[in-house]
Amino acid sequence: MKASMLFNVQDQVCVVTGAASGLGLAMAEVMAANGAIVVMTDIDAPGLRAAAAGVQGSGGRVEPVVLDVCDPAAIHATIAAVAARHGRLDSVFANAGISAGAHIGMPGGALEAVSLERWDKVLSTNLTGVFVTMQAAAAVMRLQRRGRIIVTSSIAGLRGEAIVGYPYAATKAAVANLVRQAALELAPFGVMVNAIAPGVFLTGIADGRLKDPAVAREFARIAPIDRVADPDEIKGLALLLASPASSFITGAVIPIDGGATAC
């Protein structure tokens, strides 16, 4: 089979959460560039409008929807409305997430210094938001007996990592196991559930600190490739997991980390 068929997402209906910037925007871009209809969601309304306009300007078919993944009812309503409007739902990228703020080497990042307010906010976004997005996607995909659910985890969810905060590490580990659990349940219905576990990418997730070259160098040292990745470098894996090429891949948590987890 030719690659053009293996990776064919033409006319698929795709939802991406956290799509206004960073990895979510890259996921939306690659799906739209390959012919999918992409529902881009984010809590950042101005950023979402600008991101959607950029994808549309490149010829992509996108539908921007302002969505707070801390609102379970809104997630269910959005996913159900997309499926009803288009008569199908092919892939959902449960990507929206926030950082934990201070990491363990910073003031406020030590175990006993982590505030419960920050803990609850990160868990609400990175874990409950992902869980509810998976629920909403599964409710549609189980009935149509096909679909792809792709979750953004992190290498910080696969091992201890000093440069991230406690709530972030905890949530990214939790969503990795959510993926494995959901894959077991949904496989008989033709629904593939997988996670992408990025290493260090140049996004706003670290409260913008990666824009500082000194901070970027600190983060880059965790990978043998010795650099921070560009968000465009997530696109190949994202397209793979949303396409027919992933027909026998489910329950996988796939690192894309410049070799960090090989250390």
N, C-alpha and C positions, 0 to 999 in steps of 0.2 A: 504494500500500500504506500502511496506517495505521501510525503510529509504534509502536503497541502490538505490531504484528507484526514490524516492522523490528528492534526492540530486544528481541524475545522470547527470554528465556533460561529460561523456565519448565521445570523438571525437568531442566535440564542438570546434568551432573556437572562440578564445577570444583574444581581444587586451587590453593591460594594458599600460597606459601612466605613466611616472614617475616610471618605474619598476626596476631601478637599485638599489634601496635601500628602506628602510623604509616600509611604508604601501603598496606601489606599489609592492615591491618585495614579501611581504607576500601574496598579492592577486594573483600574478603570481604563487607563489609556491603552494598555495592550489588548484588552478585550474589545474595546471600541475600534481600534485600528484593524482588528481582524474580523470585523463585521457584526459583532454582538450589539444588542440593544442594552445599554448599561444604565441602570438606575443608580445614580451616585447620591449617597446620603452622608450627611455630616451635621453636627450641631452648629458649626460655624457658617452661618448663612452667607455673609459677604464672601468668605473664602470659597464656599461651595459654588456660588454664582460665577466667580472668576475662573475656578477650575473647570467647571462645566463648559463655560464659554470657550476656554482654550481647547478642550477636547472636540467640541462642535466645530471650532475653527479649522481643525485638522480633518474634518469630514466625518467625525464620529456621531453616532446616534445616542444621545444621552438624555436622561430625565433627572434633573436635580430635585431632591426631596430633603428638606430640613428635618433631621431626626436626632433625638437625644436617646442614645442606647440605654440610658438609665431609666427610661420610661417603657416598661414592658408592654403596656397596652398600645403605645404608639408603634413599637416594633411589629407586633402581631398585625395591627391594622395596615401598616405599610406593606409588609410582605404579602398579605392577603389581597390587597388592592392591586399590587403589581401582577400577581397571578391571575386575578379576575380580568384585569385590563388587557392582558396579552394572551390569556388562555394557556399559559405555560410558565414554568420557572425552571431554568436550566442550571444555574449556579448562583451560589451566595457566598460572598467573601465576608466572613465575620472578622473584620479587621480593626474596628475602632478600639482605641486604647489610649491610656495616658501613662505618664511616667510616675514614679513614686517619689519624685523630688530627690532629697539628699540620699546619697549612697553611704555605705558603712564607713567610708573613710572621711566623711564630711560631718561638720557640726549638724546635729539633728538627725543623723542617719544611723546612729548606734541603736541596737535592739531596744534598749530601755528608753530611747528618746523618740521613737516613732509614735506619732500621735494617732489616736484611734480615729480621729476625724479624717485624716489623710488615708489611713488604712481602709476605712469604710468607703471612701470615695473611689479609690483604686479598685477595690473589690466590686463595687457596684458597676463600674465601667468595664473593666477588663475581664471579669469573670461572669457576673450575673448578666451583663449586657451580651456577652458572647453566648452564654447558655440560652437566653431567651431568643436570640437570633437563630440559633440552631433549632430550637423548638418550633419557631414559626416556619422556618424553611422545611423542616421535616414534615410538618402538618400538610404541606402542599405536595412535597416530593413523594411521600409515602403513597398517596392516592394516585399520582401519575406514574408511579413505579420507575422513576429515574430521577437523576439529579446529582449535583456535586455540591458539597459543603466544604469550604476551605477556611480554616481558622488560622489567624496569625498568633503563633506562640512566640518563642524566643529561645536562643541557646541558654539564656538565664533560667529557663524552665527545665533545662536538662541537666544542669550542674550548678554548683555554687559559683557566684560571679560577684566579685567585690565592687564592681563599678555600677551596680544597680541597687535600688532600694529594696527593702524587705517586702513591701506589698506587691511590687512589680514581679519579683522573683516568684512569690507564692502564687500569684494569679496565672503567670505563664506556665508554671508547672501544672496547675490545676486544669487549664484548658487543654494541655497536651493529653491528659488522661481522659478528659471529657470526649475528646476525639476518638480515642481508642474504644471507649465504652459505646458511643453512638455508632461507630463503625460496625460493631458486633450486631447491634439491633437492626440497623438499616440495610445491611448488605443483602438480605433476602428480597428487599424491595428495589434493588437496583440503584440504591443511593450510596455513592462513594463519599466518605468523610475522611479528610486528611488535614494535616496542619503543616504550615511553613514555619520553620524556626530560624528567623534571621539572626545573624550576628550584628555587627555594628554597621548601620547604614546612616548616611547623612540626611537625617530627618530632624524634625523639631521635637522628637520624643524626649530627649534629655533636657527639657526646658530651654531648648535653644543653645545649650552649652557647646554642642558639637561645631557650631559656627566659629568658635575660638580655636585657632590652629593648635594651641598648646593642649587643649582638651581633646581635640581630634587625635593628636599624637598619642595621648594616654590611652584612648580607646583602641587605636589601631594596633597597639602592642599585643592585644590578646589574640591576633590572627597571624599565622605564619606568612600570609600574603603581605602583612604589615602595611595595611592601609584601610581606610574606611570605604565602604561600598557606596556606589551611587544608587539611588532608588530604581533607576532603569534596570539594574542588574537583578531585580526580583522578577522581571517580566517573563522570562523564559519558563521559570518554575510555575508561576501563576497560570500561564497559558496551558502548560502541560496538565496541571491538575483540574482545569476546567474543561479540557478537551477529551475527545474519544481516545487519545493516546494513554489516558490514565484508567482505562477500563478494568484493569486488574490491580489497581492500587487503592487500598482502603485501610484505614487505621494507622497510616504512616505519619510520623512526625519527622519532617525532612529538614535537616540543617542546611542553611545557605550562609556560610560564615567565614569564608576564606581560610578554612582549615582549623578554626579555633577548637572545635570539638575533637579534632584528631590529636590534640596535645595531651 
